[in-house]
Amino acid sequence: MQSKSRQQAEDHIPAGTRRFGGARRVARSIRRGVLAIVGLAATASCSMTQMAIDTQSEVMETAYPVVEEQTDYEYARLASPGNLMQIEGLLELAPDDERLLLLATRGFASYAYGFVEDDMELADLQGDLDASDHHRERARAMYLKARDFGIRLLEQTVPDIQKSLKRDPDALKQVLEAEFTDASAAGVLFWTGYAWGSAINISRDDPAMIADLGFPATLVRRAVALDETYYHAAGHVFLGVFNSSLGKSTGGHPEEGKQHFERALTLTKREALIVQLNYAQSYAVQKQDKKLFVGLLEEVLKASVRTGSELSLANTIAQRRARRLLAQADNLILEPLPPTPPEPAAAPQPTPPEESTEPPESTEPPEPSQPTGRSHSSGACPIAQAAPKQSCTAPTIG
């Protein structure tokens, strides 16, 4: 009976366990099953996290224009840092998320220009050099952070693009023309170049940064070639400033810059007031054209800024700066000096009278003791009766 019962019990044991060590094999199988379940759970958890990040980044991308629709400068200023910190936090979880990288590049560059540089300019006007330097460092750090986010996004298309960024602008130009051929790339190219160029613009005392100026310009030129209308023709504005900031004698191209500004005015129908602001601040100042300078800034100040437009905040910032610039017109645009009058012709030198051999006529009778006919004062000047105050110039005695 026992033998039969044992046989029946063994019939319920898997064949693999009837051999020596079968129980351990079962245990290992169970462990593998548990690990597989845990792995599936972890995978599901990762998938859920990535799904949440994807959703959040999509929401943030869609909601981003809400900031740009504000006309309350201080409200937008206080709200922006929280958005930027949230973007950075999500990038810690998803460092390669394309939406988040572009939002970070655009967001940090915009915040540095719209708010931190504003503090820097105010400190400059107030003569507070310590505060000005502090805000300049903050702005530069944000611009460089934005640039680095942009380069990370560019690397997703060209993994070794850093090599081109360390060689020369011409090599970079070839890479960009070969790898970026769709208009959708205009965004990352523009914001990366803009952030980099802006960092250089406020670091003019740093020769190493100035030496890199050709790289951001190359990025923005490619963005304009792909889509010149991107972000209210911002690429044309950048190139207008880039070419107009220096005079022709120092390597600038002001007239080329003017063409970019005029093109931007056409594309935006003069509704993006940042165009007129930068046109006045760079080209008009460089050319010392006060009429153009004042005209552009007055146009900015007279424009109506609508709430709820994608240009609301940018136009509010433009008016804020235009008011300050216009107040500095006499310092920035110098009045031309009056023409120098021609030098007067040299007055003719009086010709000394010839020494006469004849004695001067005298109305008085000669003294008996003097011989008549010659004066004894060799350097005497005859008295001018008609002009008693006339000075007398002694003749040269030879």
ChimeraX attribute file (.defattr): number of C-alpha atoms within 10 A of each C-alpha:
attribute: neighborCount
match mode: 1-to-1
recipient: residues
	/A:1	6
	/A:2	7
	/A:3	8
	/A:4	9
	/A:5	10
	/A:6	10
	/A:7	11
	/A:8	11
	/A:9	10
	/A:10	13
	/A:11	11
	/A:12	8
	/A:13	12
	/A:14	12
	/A:15	10
	/A:16	12
	/A:17	14
	/A:18	12
	/A:19	9
	/A:20	9
	/A:21	10
	/A:22	15
	/A:23	15
	/A:24	11
	/A:25	13
	/A:26	14
	/A:27	11
	/A:28	12
	/A:29	12
	/A:30	12
	/A:31	12
	/A:32	12
	/A:33	12
	/A:34	12
	/A:35	12
	/A:36	12
	/A:37	12
	/A:38	12
	/A:39	12
	/A:40	12
	/A:41	12
	/A:42	12
	/A:43	12
	/A:44	12
	/A:45	12
	/A:46	12
	/A:47	12
	/A:48	12
	/A:49	14
	/A:50	15
	/A:51	12
	/A:52	12
	/A:53	18
	/A:54	18
	/A:55	12
	/A:56	16
	/A:57	22
	/A:58	14
	/A:59	11
	/A:60	18
	/A:61	14
	/A:62	10
	/A:63	11
	/A:64	15
	/A:65	15
	/A:66	15
	/A:67	19
	/A:68	18
	/A:69	19
	/A:70	22
	/A:71	21
	/A:72	14
	/A:73	16
	/A:74	10
	/A:75	11
	/A:76	19
	/A:77	14
	/A:78	10
	/A:79	11
	/A:80	17
	/A:81	14
	/A:82	10
	/A:83	16
	/A:84	16
	/A:85	12
	/A:86	14
	/A:87	20
	/A:88	17
	/A:89	12
	/A:90	17
	/A:91	20
	/A:92	9
	/A:93	12
	/A:94	16
	/A:95	15
	/A:96	15
	/A:97	16
	/A:98	19
	/A:99	17
	/A:100	26
	/A:101	27
	/A:102	23
	/A:103	24
	/A:104	26
	/A:105	30
	/A:106	23
	/A:107	21
	/A:108	25
	/A:109	27
	/A:110	20
	/A:111	19
	/A:112	24
	/A:113	18
	/A:114	21
	/A:115	19
	/A:116	20
	/A:117	20
	/A:118	18
	/A:119	18
	/A:120	22
	/A:121	17
	/A:122	15
	/A:123	18
	/A:124	15
	/A:125	12
	/A:126	10
	/A:127	11
	/A:128	12
	/A:129	13
	/A:130	12
	/A:131	17
	/A:132	20
	/A:133	14
	/A:134	14
	/A:135	21
	/A:136	22
	/A:137	18
	/A:138	15
	/A:139	27
	/A:140	24
	/A:141	16
	/A:142	23
	/A:143	29
	/A:144	21
	/A:145	20
	/A:146	29
	/A:147	28
	/A:148	18
	/A:149	24
	/A:150	27
	/A:151	23
	/A:152	21
	/A:153	24
	/A:154	23
	/A:155	13
	/A:156	12
	/A:157	12
	/A:158	16
	/A:159	12
	/A:160	11
	/A:161	17
	/A:162	14
	/A:163	11
	/A:164	18
	/A:165	17
	/A:166	12
	/A:167	11
	/A:168	13
	/A:169	19
	/A:170	13
	/A:171	14
	/A:172	21
	/A:173	17
	/A:174	11
	/A:175	14
	/A:176	20
	/A:177	12
	/A:178	9
	/A:179	11
	/A:180	18
	/A:181	14
	/A:182	10
	/A:183	15
	/A:184	13
	/A:185	17
	/A:186	25
	/A:187	22
	/A:188	25
	/A:189	27
	/A:190	29
	/A:191	32
	/A:192	29
	/A:193	29
	/A:194	27
	/A:195	28
	/A:196	27
	/A:197	27
	/A:198	21
	/A:199	27
	/A:200	23
	/A:201	16
	/A:202	16
	/A:203	16
	/A:204	11
	/A:205	10
	/A:206	10
	/A:207	10
	/A:208	11
	/A:209	16
	/A:210	16
	/A:211	10
	/A:212	17
	/A:213	19
	/A:214	17
	/A:215	23
	/A:216	25
	/A:217	22
	/A:218	20
	/A:219	25
	/A:220	27
	/A:221	22
	/A:222	23
	/A:223	30
	/A:224	22
	/A:225	14
	/A:226	20
	/A:227	19
	/A:228	21
	/A:229	18
	/A:230	17
	/A:231	16
	/A:232	20
	/A:233	22
	/A:234	24
	/A:235	31
	/A:236	28
	/A:237	25
	/A:238	25
	/A:239	23
	/A:240	28
	/A:241	24
	/A:242	23
	/A:243	23
	/A:244	29
	/A:245	23
	/A:246	17
	/A:247	15
	/A:248	13
	/A:249	7
	/A:250	8
	/A:251	11
	/A:252	16
	/A:253	19
	/A:254	23
	/A:255	16
	/A:256	15
	/A:257	24
	/A:258	22
	/A:259	16
	/A:260	24
	/A:261	28
	/A:262	17
	/A:263	19
	/A:264	25
	/A:265	22
	/A:266	12
	/A:267	16
	/A:268	16
	/A:269	10
	/A:270	16
	/A:271	18
	/A:272	23
	/A:273	27
	/A:274	24
	/A:275	30
	/A:276	25
	/A:277	25
	/A:278	21
	/A:279	27
	/A:280	28
	/A:281	22
	/A:282	22
	/A:283	27
	/A:284	23
	/A:285	19
	/A:286	18
	/A:287	18
	/A:288	17
	/A:289	16
	/A:290	18
	/A:291	11
	/A:292	16
	/A:293	25
	/A:294	19
	/A:295	13
	/A:296	22
	/A:297	25
	/A:298	17
	/A:299	15
	/A:300	27
	/A:301	20
	/A:302	9
	/A:303	13
	/A:304	11
	/A:305	19
	/A:306	15
	/A:307	15
	/A:308	15
	/A:309	16
	/A:310	18
	/A:311	23
	/A:312	24
	/A:313	25
	/A:314	22
	/A:315	28
	/A:316	24
	/A:317	21
	/A:318	22
	/A:319	23
	/A:320	15
	/A:321	21
	/A:322	26
	/A:323	14
	/A:324	14
	/A:325	19
	/A:326	20
	/A:327	11
	/A:328	12
	/A:329	14
	/A:330	11
	/A:331	10
	/A:332	18
	/A:333	18
	/A:334	12
	/A:335	11
	/A:336	7
	/A:337	6
	/A:338	6
	/A:339	6
	/A:340	6
	/A:341	6
	/A:342	6
	/A:343	6
	/A:344	6
	/A:345	6
	/A:346	6
	/A:347	6
	/A:348	6
	/A:349	6
	/A:350	7
	/A:351	7
	/A:352	10
	/A:353	10
	/A:354	8
	/A:355	12
	/A:356	8
	/A:357	9
	/A:358	9
	/A:359	11
	/A:360	12
	/A:361	8
	/A:362	9
	/A:363	6
	/A:364	6
	/A:365	7
	/A:366	11
	/A:367	8
	/A:368	7
	/A:369	6
	/A:370	9
	/A:371	9
	/A:372	13
	/A:373	12
	/A:374	14
	/A:375	14
	/A:376	7
	/A:377	7
	/A:378	11
	/A:379	13
	/A:380	12
	/A:381	12
	/A:382	9
	/A:383	12
	/A:384	11
	/A:385	8
	/A:386	7
	/A:387	8
	/A:388	8
	/A:389	9
	/A:390	10
	/A:391	10
	/A:392	11
	/A:393	12
	/A:394	13
	/A:395	15
	/A:396	10
	/A:397	7
	/A:398	4
